[in-house]
């Protein structure tokens, strides 16, 4: 495990906060496009994403399915807002400029969503950080950098050209889980860089008044602490030194 600290060059390629909400009535999903005048001109580009839903059953059986979530996306050059029929999301791409700047903007636009659509309750909060780690190559021992690399049986050649590790850790906090994904593909290596994708998703079920800014902010700060435990607990000191 590496020592937790602030990094000068964090390997974040996308950071996201997601707030799942409940509304008093179902309403028209198309209304979530109405966030546009509140976020323009900071987020001038708009897109629409609808979910595709499949149900399979015998002809005589009717399975009632809830309407799939609909998202209207508003983008700037480096950030994006999702105004969703089931909640709100905010993401930041490269360059990631630190937690305080990221969460401040995320909560600012969340308050615009809240004022416009007036959700009844907040049911889940999550933070997700996707990191792209360029390890020094072209040849390396993953054990020098990563804790939890797949083990190859000793009778096989001791080399990896591709791997994908995915696991879920329950009860990091009450009603909280951590989803972790590590992926590597030698095809993506170039020159002296060996890329590793390190995806951390921390989710917590809750029941919060949407107007309670203090509790929502505190909860996100706590989820960030859990995310950092996963990040530094998965990397060695040798790996973290790359980002200083």
N, C-alpha and C positions, 0 to 999 in steps of 0.2 A: 504493500500500500504506500502511495506517495503522500507526502505531507501536504495537507490542504493549504492553499494560499491564493492570492490574486495573481493572475497571469497577465503578462504584458501583451502576449499575442495568443489569446484563446483560440482554439481550433473550431469555433462554432461556425457552421455554414447556414444554420437556420435555428432560431429560437422561437418558441410559440407558447402563448398562454391561451387556455380554452375554458370558457365558463358555460356550463350546461344549465339551462333555465327551464322553469315551468310557467305556463301562462294560464290565466283564468279560463280562457276560451280558446278554441282551436284557431279561428280566424282564417284569413286568406294568406297562404304562404307568400304570395307575390308582394304583400305589403312590406316585406323586409327589404325590398329595394328602396324604400322610402328613406333609408339612412343616407342616401347619396348627397342631398343638399347639405347635410350636417358635416360631412367629411371632405367635401370639395372646397378649396382647391388642393388640399394636402394630399388627397388620394384621388387623382383625376381619372384613372383608368378603371372601367367597370367590366365585370364578367359575371356570368350566371352559371351556376352548377346545380343540376338536379340529380337526385339519386335514382338509380334503377333498382326496382324491386321485383323479385321473382317469387312465386308461390306455387308449389306442386302438390296436388291433391287429387283424389278420385273425382270424377265429374260431378257426382251427387253431393260432394262435401263442399261446404262454404267455410272458408277460414277468413275471418275479419282481420285485416292488417291495418295498422296505423299508417297514416300518410308518411311517406319517406321525407326526411329533412331536405330542405331547399336552402341553398346558400347563394348570396349575392356578394361578390368579391370586389373590393375597392383597393387599388394598388397605387403606391408611389414607386420610385426607382428601387427602394430598398426595403419597403415594408408592405404589408397587406392586412386588410380587415376582412373578416367573414361575418356578414350579417345573416344569421341563420334562423330558420324557423324553430330550432331547438337550442339556440344559444348564440354565443359570440366567441370569436377567436381573433387573436392578433399575432402576427409573426414578423420577425425581423431577419433579413438576410445579411450577407456580408456587406459592409463591415459591422460586426457586432461590437457595440461600444460600451458594454458593461450592463450589469443588472439594473442599476438605478435609472439610467436613461431608458432602457427597454421597458421596465415595468411602469415607469411614469407615463410614457406614451400609451402603453397598453390600457392602463386604467383610465386615462383621459378619454380615449375613444370608447371604452366600455361605458362610461357615464353618458356619452351621447346616445349609444344604443339603448341604455336603460331609460333615459328620459323620453326617447321616441316611442318605445314599445311597451314599457312598463311591465316587465316580467313579475310574476307573483313570488317565485322563490328561486334561489340558486341551489341546484342539486348536486353539482360536481365541479370541482376545480382541477386543472391539470397544468403542468409545465412540461414542455418537451424541448430537448436540446439535441440537435443532430450535429455531430462533430466529424470532421474529416481530418484524420491524423496522417500526415506524411512521414513515415518512418524512413530512416536512412537505409539505402539499399546499395546495390541490387540484391545482395544476399544478407540475411539477418536471422537471428534466433528470436522468434516472437516472445519467448519466455523472458527475454531481457526487457520487454516493454509492456506486456499485457499479462494480467493475472486471469487465468481461465481460458487459455487457448486449448482447442481440441488436442487430445493425446492420440498419437499414432502408435499402433502396436509395434513393439520393438523389432519384429521380424520383417517389417516393411521399410522401404526407404524413408528416411526421416526428413521429408520435405513436404511442403504444402503449396499447392497452386491456387487453392480456393477453399474458403470455409464460411459457414454461417452459423452463428451461435445465437440462440434466442431463449430467454428465460424470464419468468415472472416471480418476483419476490413479494409474498403477501405480508400484510401487517407491519409495513415500515413505520407507520403511525396507525392510530385507530382508523379503520375504514379506508386504508391507503395501500396501494400497491405500486411496485416499480416494475416497469417493463424495460428490458435491456436487450439490445441487438448489437452484435458485432459481426461485420461482414468484411471479407477480403477476397479479391479476385486479381490474380497476377496479370491478367490481360490489361488491367487499368494502370499497371506500373509503368513509369516512364523515367528514363535516365537513372538517377540515383534515388528516386522516391518510390516507396512502397506504400500505397494508400490503404487506410483502414477506416471504415465507416463505423462510428460509435454513436448509437441512437439510444437516448435515455428519455423515458416517458414516465412521469410520476403523476398518479391520479388519486384523488381523494373524494369519496362520497361525503355530502354535507347537506345541511338544510339551513340556509342563511337568508336573512332578509336582504334583498338586493340593494337596499339603501344603506346597509351597514358597511360603509367604506373601510372602517377600521378593521373589522373582522376579515373581510375579503383580502385586504392588503397583508395583514398578519399571516393569513393562511398561505398566500402565495410565497411570502418570505420563508415560511417553514418548509414548503415544498421545495424551494430552491436549496435549502440546507440538505434535504434528503438527496436531491439531485447531485449536489457536490460530494456527498458521501459515496454515492455510486461511482462518480467520475474518478475521484482520487483513490477509491478503493479498488478500482479495476486497473489502474495504471501504476507502473513502477516509477521511482524517482528518475530513472534514466529517460523514460518517456516524457514526463512532465517538464524536464529541463529543456526540451525542444521548444517549448512555448514561452520561455523567459527571455 
